[in-house]
């Protein structure tokens, strides 16, 4: 049987099983990305049923993760009314600036210290692993259990950060590539600036146009509620496509498009958009994490020795929590909120995208993929298993009050 057909069968079968048992799975420590990752490991390295060509693997990983990020960021932008994001603007901006840079610096330092990477290559890896993943984070802050156990404000902070820093990591990555010398410094600076400014411009225009188009359709009573889910997905993909044509950051453009669209349609029915995030978490992540399981570089992990698992564990422990705790004053959050926020910053789809992106840009040190993929796999496992206990720990004194 063709490996591609077998992949379709396995991922499709897993999706059907998850659809039948979604309620039961939500009451366990398991998550959809973790189950897909385990299935990929079983089908690939363990049973050798599927083998992706060396040339195709990184390209497939890059494009699947890019599309998934565009849709997931649209879901994040639509998760709350736009006024909800305005109330947490200060902590989100702190996390998107000092927090993101701090996490990149800490991870780069660990890469240099524990893996022995040159400073330039370490900076590239640190930038790739700095952003918080919106797909894995959505499993922690969305859904009925999260709404009962976590305050809206904390969920909004995590959502806003995970939505923004995936795109804002782009200038960090391209500037780090300039340090390595894969591209001229002046070209990379222009690319970084246009990546942010162009993405904001594209997103604001597309979101504004889409929102007003929806409002016009609503006034004419020609609005099909069921089509809003499809429309939101296609809008995210459109933002990604337009941004790519204009050579700017498509990931940030998708998130800004969602925010602008959300701001325009604030008084419109939101039922269909709210369902988008749940469907995304349950089904759209499955192919990517299945592919990751198939592509995990076990031989490279073994060859790297003890330093690689030490690095992965150190990244999960030190990349985020100390940075968040150090920013307590500007964040304006309580210690319990800081502890939860500092731990639940999973590394996933966005890191896979940037790890594939830097390979195309000339950063081909084999330790980059080996180290990055191990961190993503470990984060999927650890943050997935601790999500439900973490929410219960936060809410152990009763239903949390919004603040």
N, C-alpha and C positions, 0 to 999 in steps of 0.2 A: 504493500500500500504506500502511496505517496506520503512523504512526511508532512506536506502541507495539508492534505486531506485528513490525515490522522490528527493533526493539530486542531483543525476545525472540529472534528468529532469530539476530541477530549475537552476543549474549551466550551463547546456548545453543550456537551453533557454536564459539565460542571455548572454551567449557568442554569440549566434546567433543575438540577438538584438544589441549587441555592434558591431558586424561585419557590420550590416546594417547601424547603425547610428554612426560609429566611428568618421566621420568627424564632425558631429553636436556636439557630446559629447566633442570633443577637443576644441570647441569654447565656452564651458560652464565652470563653476567652478567645475563640477563633475569629478571624476576620477574612473577608473575601480575598484581599491581596495575598495573605499568608497561605490560604488554601490553594490559590492559583500558583504561587511560587513553589509550594511542595509538589503539586502535580507536574510542573515543568521539570523539577529536579528528578522526579520519578521517571518521567518519559524520556528525559535527556541523559544526564550523567549516569543514572542508576541502571536503567534497562536498555539504553542506547537505541530507543525507538525513533528518535528524532534527532537530526543533526543539521544545523543551519550552516550554510557555507560561510567561510571566514569573510568573504567580501560582502555578503548580504546581511550578516548579523548586525554590524554597527549601523548600516544605513536603515535597516528595518527598525531598529531600536530608536533611532533618532526621529524618524517620521511618525511612528506610532506614539511616542512620548510627546512629541510636539502637538499632534492633534488632540491627544487626551488632555494635555495641559490647557489648550484653548477652550475646550468644552468645560473642563472642571473649574476654570477660573470664571467662566460665565456663570456657573452654578454658585460659586462663592459670592460673586457680586450680587446675585439675586437672592441670597439666603435671608437677608434682613432688609427692612425698609431703609432707604438711604439716610433717614434721620438717625437710625441706630448707629450707623458708621460715624456720623458726625459727633456723636457723644463720646466716642473712643478715639477721636482723631489724634489727640496728643500721644497716648501710649503707642498707637500704631506707627506714627511718624518716628518716634524714638526707636522702635524696633526696626523700622525700615532704613534707618540711617546708622546710628551708632551700634545698634544691635546687629545688623547685617555685617557691617565692617568688622565688628568685634569677633563674630563667629568665624568669619573668613580668616582673620589674623590668627585666632587660636588654632583652627584646624591646620593652617599653613605651618604654624610653629610645631605642632605635633607631627606633621609630615616630615619636616626637616629633622626633628629631634629623634623620632622613633624609626622612621623609614630611611633616613639618610639621603633624602632627596635634595638636589640643589635648590637654593632658595626660590629661583624662578619657577621651577616645576612644582615646588611645594605651594607657591602662591596660586598657581593654576588649580591644583587639587583643592586647596582651601576655598577658593571661589566657587568651585563646582558643588561642594558639599555644604556651603553656607545656607542656602535658602531652605525654608520650611516647606514641606510638600503639601499642597492643597488637597490632594486625593486622600492620602493617609490621615491628614488632620481632620478631614470631613467625617471620617468614621468615629472620631473622638468627640466632636462638638455638635454633630447633627443627629437627628432622630429623637424618638421619644425619651429614651433613658438620659441622653445628654440634656434635653430640655428640662427634665425633672431634677437632675442632680447638679447642674451647673447654672450659674447666673447668666443672663443674657449678655451682660457687659463683658464677661470673660470670654464667652463664645465669640462675641463680635471682635474682640481684640485678636484672638487666634485666627479667625477667618480673615480679617483685614490684613494681618501680617502675612499669612500664607498666600493670600492672593497677590499682594504687592511685591514681595521679595523675590518671587520666582522670575519676574521680569527685570527687577532692579539688579539682580545678580549678573545680568548680561554685561553691563559696563565693567564690572569687576573682572569677569572672565576675559573679556577682550583686552583689557589693560594688562592683566597678568600674562596673556599671550604675547603682548608687546615686550614685556620684560624678558620672556624666554627668547624672543627674537624671531618668532615664526613669521611675523609681519612687521612692516615699518611702524615705528612709534607714532608718527604723525597720522598715518592712516587709521591706526587703532583708536587714537583719541577722537578723531572725527566720527568713526563708527560708533564709539561709546556715546558721544553726545547726541548724534542723530538717533541712536537706538532708543534713548529715553524721550527726547523731545518729539521725534517723529511718531513714536508709539502713542504718546499722550494726544498728539494732534489727530492721528488717525482714529483712535478710540473715541475721543470726544465727538468728532464729526459723525462717525458711524452710529454711535449710541444715540446721539441727539436725533438724527434722521430716522432711525428705527423706532425710537420712542414716540416721536410725533406721528409717524406713519401708523403705529398701533393705536394711538389716541384717535386719529382720524377714522380708522376702521371701526373703532368702538362707537363713535358718534353716528356713523352710518348704520349701526347695528349689523355690521357684516363681520363681526369678530367671532371666530370659531374658537371656543375655549380649549378644545382638544389640540388645536394646531399650535398653541403657544409653546408647548414643550419643544416641538420640532423647530419652531421659529427661533427659540433661544439657542438651541444647538447650532442651527445654521448660521445664526448671527455670530457666534463665537468662531466658527470656521471661516466665515467671510472676513472677520477682522484679522484673523491669522493670514489669510490669503492676500488681502490688500496690503498689509504690513510687509509681507515678504516681497511683493512686487516693488514696493518702495524702499526695500533694503533697510528696514528698521526692525525693531524688536517685536515680533508677532505675539509673544507671550504676554508682555506688558500691554500691548494694544488690545488683546482680548479682554483683559481685566478692566481696563479703562472703558472699553466699549460697554461692558456689563454695568459698570457704575453709572455711566452717563445714561444708558437705557433705563436703569433702575430709577434714576432721579427724575426722568421725564414721565414715567408711567406710575408714579408713586400712588396715585388714586385708583389705579386699575385693579381688577381682580388678580390675585397673586397665587391662586391655588395651583395652576399648572406649573408655574416656575418653581414652586416649592418642591414639587415632585421630581424635578430634574436632578437634584443632588442625590437623592436616594437611589434613583435608577443608575446614575453614574457610578456610585460607589459599589453597587452590587454587580454590575455587568460590564461596564466599559473598561474597568481596570484589569479584567481577567486576562485578555490576550497579552498585555504588556508584561505582567508579572509571570505569566506562563513562559513567555519568551525569555525573561530574565533567568528563570529556573533552568531552562535549557542551556543558556549561554554562560552560566557561572563558571569561572575559570579555576576549577579545582586544582589542576596541576600547578598553576601559577601560585595559588595560595600555599600549597605544600612546599614548593620550591622557596618561597619567601621566608619560611620558618616562623618562629615564635613572634617575631616583631609585627607581623601583619595582624593577628588577632589582638595583640596588645594595642596596636594603633586603633583598630575598630572600636574596641571597648573604651579607650581613652577619648575618642571623638564623641561617643554617645554620652559619656560622663562629663566631659569638660568643655565641649564645643559651645554649649548653650547655657546651662544652668549658672555657672559663675558670671557670665556676661549679663544675664537677666538680673541676678541678684545685685550686681554692681550698679545697675541702672535703676535701682529702686526709687530714688528721689525723683528723677524726671518721669518715670513711668506712673508714679502716684498710685501704686497698687499695694494691697496688703500682703503680708508675708505668705499666707496660704495661697493667694492668687499667684504670687511670684514663684512659689515652689511648683505649682501645677503648670504654669506657663513655661517655666524653665526646663521642666522635664519633657513635656509634650511638644517637641519640635521635630517631628519625624522627618527622615531623609528618604526620598523616594523618586517619584517620576521626574521631578525637575533635575535632580542630580543625574539620573540616567540620560536625560536629554543633553545636559552640558558635557557629560563624559563622552557622549557620542559626537557632540559638536566640536570639542577641542581636538579630537582625532582628525576630523576633516580639516582643521585649521593648522595641522602640522605637529601637534603635541602628541607624539606616539610612544612615549615611554611606557613599556608594558606594565609597569607598576601602578600607573594611573588607573587603568581599568581594574586591575586586580584589587587594589586598595579600595577604590570607589565602590565596586560591586559588592565587596564584603561588607562595607559600611551600610549600604542600602539593604542588603539581605538581613543583616543583624538588626537594623532599625525596624524593618518590616516585622520581624519576629518579636523583638522586645517591646516596641511601642504598641504592637497589636495585642500582645498578651497582657500588657499593663493598663490598657485603656479603660476597661470596665472596673478593675480594682481602684484605679486612680480616681475615677469619677465618684465611686462610692466613698473613698477616703475624703474627698473634698466635701461631700454632702453628709458626712457621718453625724453631724450635729443637727440634721434636719434639712428641709428644703432651703437652699441658699437664697438669700435675698438679693435682689438686684441693687447695684450701687453705682 
